[in-house]
Amino acid sequence: MATNLIIHELNKMLDLSLSDFYFGHMRQKFKFVTSRRDYQTPKDFIDFTPEEERSVVRKIDLYVLPLMCLVFFSQYLDKTSLSYAAVFGVKTDLNLDGNQYSWLTSGFYLAQLVSQFFYMYLLSLLPIKIVTGVCVVLWAAVCMLHAAPHNFAGFLAMRILLGFFEGCVSPSFVIVTSMYYKKSEHGLRTAIWISCNAITQVLATFLFYGIGKGENHLSMAVWRVGYLVCGAVTIVAGVLFCVMVPLKPSNAWFLNERERQVAVHRILAESDRGEKNSWDWGQAKECLTDWSTWSSFLFGFCVTVTSGPIIFASLMINNFGYDEFKTMEYSSPSGAVQFLAIWVGVAMLWKYPNQRCIIIMTLTLVPIIGNIMLICMRKDNGWGLIVGAWLGACITSFYSICLSLNASNVRGNTKKSIVNNAFYVGYSLAGIVYPQWWNYSKDPTYLTGLITDLAFWALFEVLVFAYRWKCIKENKKRDELFKTGVLPEYEPDLDLTDKQDLYHRYSY
């Protein structure tokens, strides 16, 4: 109850004033359409009170959001276990050199890149719950199989399979967020499930720390036991997600009939038609030349290509002579720092709700400072190096806001699937290339990786500024049309893209 109340209060604080404008004129639009006899059906827009809406949102927060958090926690736990396994002997046991270790990360993202084109189609065709739930269980099994290999080739094969099955989660969660929540609610909810990355980072260090302390009582290596435990946690998350999450708001088991109508039509009021199981080639063609698709791709690329400090920070600290337990102790606060940065971002969204892009640009300064500290202190084993590693890894604070922009700005079932996956195509492509300039055999102080990070952070700042300018420009065009009153009628069930629906306004 306490958690629910906190979420409710934060949601009220984050409510965007622009959303009120959308809601008002979208009501007028639907009243205009539903005044015609042909459209007097149960699917038409309905009126509901703010109290009814708040009750529905509270139930969604109670039943859907925690399961999204659990799955996202499990995903990050399985993905980043490699960095902790490296500290506890996987390099030695499998005789890995720096190039091979880098390819364990590149191979993971190569598989994830390939998977995006597969899920791009599958997520638009099949229920999101089914696709996601099955993939979670499959990658949990693969995670546990990481304990089996005794050479580089076998371990790489497991990493590739893990990357492929994990590829569906983030794109599907962006779609789920837009299915259940209004634009004004996207930033907070995305921040909540993205926060699980930071929480995972803290808990995973202590998980491996605890397993390592019991090494004398284990019949296998610490890192192998770690993978078995991580996989077991993920299986639980996958089963719960399959059983508990509804296929869509209109058949949510935890809502009564009236509440289901409210859940559906409060999203319709913002011109989103919800989930549809179809593929529209016209929308797919629109994506090829649409600015939102390429912006999403470039955001995903830039955010990930600069994430070397997350994966390699523990190795950097370990290389200065700290044992595995001290390395875990000094690495664990990194997740706490990331968690703090995420909620600083949420507070900034509350204070400046219509300035998401400016907030992203401001939060980007944190990892920039961290990378500069690492460059200046990469040969020093003091606190400057450790704090620099913490700050350099702070990318999830604006990662969540970038995803919330996709959830708010992209409409059309097929287009949402493509644009969301475009982010992860860029994400995966960056994940393939960046480990190659973080090679501890050739460059033990990682200077090349740190300098490259700074260059891409500068590019990212320019891209975010350009995105904001484009949103403002498009909104002004539509505001002018709105003033003229020359706007088309839309049937409530039409699957329109943001480009086609002239009532849609872009958030920035």
WOLIN-V949974 format. One record per pair of residues at least 6 apart in sequence whose ideal C-beta (glycine too) atoms are under 6 Angstrom apart, sorted by the first residue. I is the first residue (numbers start at 1). J is the second residue. D is the distance in whole Angstrom. If there is no record, write none. Layout:
I & J & D
I & J & D
//
This chain:
4 & 58 & 5
4 & 62 & 6
7 & 61 & 5
10 & 188 & 6
11 & 185 & 6
11 & 188 & 6
13 & 350 & 4
14 & 187 & 6
14 & 188 & 5
14 & 349 & 6
14 & 350 & 5
15 & 184 & 5
16 & 184 & 4
16 & 353 & 5
18 & 354 & 6
19 & 183 & 5
19 & 184 & 4
22 & 270 & 5
23 & 269 & 5
26 & 269 & 5
26 & 271 & 6
29 & 503 & 6
30 & 45 & 4
33 & 39 & 6
33 & 489 & 5
34 & 44 & 4
34 & 45 & 6
43 & 492 & 6
44 & 492 & 6
45 & 265 & 6
46 & 261 & 6
46 & 265 & 5
48 & 262 & 5
52 & 262 & 5
53 & 266 & 6
56 & 259 & 5
56 & 262 & 5
56 & 263 & 5
59 & 254 & 5
60 & 180 & 5
63 & 254 & 5
67 & 240 & 6
67 & 241 & 5
67 & 244 & 6
67 & 245 & 6
68 & 173 & 6
68 & 193 & 5
69 & 193 & 5
69 & 196 & 5
70 & 237 & 5
71 & 136 & 6
71 & 237 & 5
71 & 241 & 5
72 & 193 & 5
72 & 196 & 4
73 & 196 & 4
73 & 200 & 5
74 & 233 & 6
74 & 234 & 4
74 & 237 & 4
75 & 166 & 6
75 & 169 & 5
76 & 197 & 5
76 & 200 & 4
77 & 200 & 5
77 & 204 & 6
77 & 230 & 5
78 & 143 & 4
78 & 230 & 5
78 & 234 & 6
81 & 230 & 5
83 & 311 & 5
83 & 314 & 5
84 & 208 & 4
85 & 223 & 4
87 & 314 & 6
87 & 318 & 5
87 & 324 & 5
87 & 327 & 5
88 & 212 & 6
88 & 222 & 4
88 & 223 & 5
88 & 324 & 6
89 & 221 & 6
89 & 223 & 6
90 & 223 & 5
93 & 221 & 6
94 & 152 & 6
94 & 155 & 6
97 & 441 & 5
98 & 439 & 4
98 & 440 & 4
98 & 441 & 3
100 & 152 & 5
102 & 435 & 4
102 & 436 & 6
102 & 439 & 5
104 & 159 & 5
105 & 435 & 4
106 & 432 & 5
106 & 435 & 5
107 & 156 & 5
107 & 159 & 5
107 & 160 & 5
108 & 159 & 5
108 & 163 & 4
109 & 428 & 5
109 & 431 & 3
109 & 432 & 5
110 & 432 & 5
111 & 160 & 4
111 & 163 & 4
111 & 164 & 4
112 & 163 & 4
112 & 167 & 4
112 & 428 & 4
113 & 428 & 4
113 & 429 & 6
115 & 164 & 5
115 & 167 & 3
116 & 167 & 6
116 & 421 & 5
116 & 424 & 5
116 & 425 & 5
119 & 167 & 6
119 & 168 & 5
120 & 417 & 6
120 & 418 & 6
120 & 421 & 4
122 & 131 & 6
123 & 131 & 6
123 & 172 & 6
123 & 417 & 5
124 & 279 & 5
124 & 413 & 6
124 & 414 & 5
124 & 417 & 4
125 & 277 & 6
125 & 279 & 6
127 & 247 & 5
128 & 172 & 5
128 & 175 & 6
128 & 176 & 6
129 & 245 & 5
129 & 247 & 5
131 & 168 & 6
132 & 168 & 6
132 & 172 & 5
133 & 238 & 6
133 & 241 & 5
133 & 242 & 4
135 & 165 & 5
135 & 168 & 5
136 & 238 & 3
136 & 241 & 6
137 & 238 & 4
138 & 165 & 5
139 & 162 & 6
139 & 165 & 4
139 & 166 & 5
140 & 231 & 5
140 & 234 & 4
140 & 235 & 4
140 & 238 & 6
142 & 161 & 5
142 & 162 & 5
143 & 227 & 6
143 & 230 & 5
143 & 231 & 4
143 & 234 & 6
144 & 228 & 5
144 & 231 & 3
145 & 158 & 6
146 & 158 & 5
146 & 227 & 4
147 & 224 & 4
147 & 227 & 5
147 & 228 & 5
149 & 155 & 4
170 & 424 & 6
171 & 420 & 4
171 & 421 & 5
171 & 424 & 5
174 & 403 & 5
174 & 406 & 6
174 & 407 & 5
174 & 420 & 5
175 & 416 & 6
177 & 186 & 6
177 & 189 & 6
177 & 190 & 6
177 & 407 & 5
178 & 407 & 4
179 & 274 & 6
179 & 275 & 5
180 & 249 & 6
181 & 189 & 5
182 & 270 & 6
183 & 270 & 6
183 & 408 & 4
183 & 507 & 6
186 & 404 & 4
186 & 407 & 4
186 & 408 & 5
187 & 349 & 5
187 & 404 & 5
190 & 400 & 5
190 & 403 & 5
190 & 404 & 4
191 & 342 & 6
191 & 346 & 5
191 & 400 & 5
194 & 396 & 5
194 & 400 & 4
195 & 339 & 6
195 & 342 & 5
197 & 396 & 5
198 & 335 & 5
198 & 338 & 4
198 & 339 & 4
201 & 334 & 6
201 & 335 & 3
202 & 332 & 5
202 & 335 & 4
202 & 336 & 6
205 & 328 & 5
205 & 331 & 5
205 & 332 & 4
208 & 226 & 5
209 & 328 & 4
211 & 222 & 5
211 & 225 & 5
211 & 226 & 6
212 & 222 & 5
215 & 222 & 5
218 & 225 & 6
246 & 252 & 4
246 & 253 & 6
248 & 275 & 5
249 & 263 & 4
249 & 264 & 5
250 & 260 & 6
250 & 264 & 5
252 & 260 & 6
267 & 274 & 6
271 & 501 & 5
271 & 503 & 5
271 & 504 & 5
272 & 411 & 6
273 & 495 & 5
276 & 413 & 4
276 & 495 & 6
279 & 414 & 6
280 & 414 & 4
283 & 412 & 5
283 & 414 & 4
283 & 415 & 4
283 & 497 & 6
284 & 414 & 6
286 & 497 & 6
287 & 293 & 5
287 & 415 & 6
287 & 418 & 5
291 & 470 & 6
292 & 410 & 6
292 & 419 & 6
293 & 419 & 5
293 & 422 & 5
295 & 467 & 5
296 & 406 & 6
296 & 419 & 5
296 & 422 & 4
296 & 423 & 4
297 & 422 & 4
297 & 425 & 6
297 & 426 & 4
298 & 463 & 5
299 & 402 & 5
300 & 423 & 4
300 & 424 & 6
300 & 426 & 3
300 & 427 & 4
301 & 426 & 3
301 & 430 & 5
302 & 456 & 5
302 & 460 & 4
303 & 395 & 6
303 & 399 & 5
304 & 427 & 5
304 & 430 & 4
304 & 431 & 5
305 & 430 & 4
305 & 434 & 5
305 & 456 & 5
306 & 453 & 5
306 & 456 & 5
306 & 457 & 6
307 & 395 & 6
308 & 434 & 6
308 & 438 & 5
308 & 449 & 5
309 & 389 & 6
309 & 392 & 3
309 & 393 & 5
310 & 393 & 4
312 & 438 & 5
313 & 389 & 4
314 & 327 & 6
314 & 331 & 5
317 & 327 & 5
317 & 330 & 5
318 & 327 & 4
320 & 381 & 4
330 & 386 & 5
333 & 390 & 6
334 & 390 & 5
334 & 393 & 5
337 & 390 & 4
338 & 394 & 5
338 & 396 & 5
341 & 366 & 6
341 & 394 & 5
341 & 397 & 4
342 & 396 & 6
342 & 397 & 5
345 & 363 & 5
345 & 397 & 4
348 & 359 & 5
356 & 401 & 5
356 & 508 & 6
357 & 464 & 5
357 & 468 & 4
357 & 508 & 5
360 & 398 & 4
360 & 401 & 5
360 & 464 & 5
361 & 461 & 6
361 & 464 & 5
363 & 397 & 5
363 & 398 & 4
364 & 461 & 6
366 & 391 & 6
366 & 394 & 5
367 & 392 & 5
367 & 394 & 5
367 & 395 & 6
368 & 457 & 5
369 & 391 & 6
370 & 388 & 5
370 & 391 & 3
370 & 392 & 3
371 & 392 & 5
371 & 450 & 5
371 & 453 & 5
371 & 454 & 5
373 & 384 & 6
373 & 388 & 3
374 & 388 & 4
374 & 392 & 6
374 & 450 & 5
375 & 450 & 5
377 & 384 & 4
377 & 385 & 5
377 & 388 & 6
378 & 445 & 4
406 & 419 & 6
406 & 420 & 6
408 & 507 & 4
409 & 506 & 5
409 & 507 & 6
410 & 416 & 5
410 & 419 & 5
410 & 498 & 6
411 & 497 & 5
411 & 498 & 4
411 & 501 & 6
411 & 504 & 6
412 & 495 & 6
412 & 497 & 3
413 & 495 & 5
415 & 497 & 5
437 & 448 & 5
437 & 449 & 5
437 & 452 & 6
438 & 446 & 6
438 & 449 & 4
468 & 508 & 5
471 & 506 & 4
471 & 508 & 4
474 & 506 & 6
475 & 505 & 5
475 & 506 & 6
478 & 502 & 6
481 & 502 & 6
487 & 502 & 6
498 & 504 & 5
//
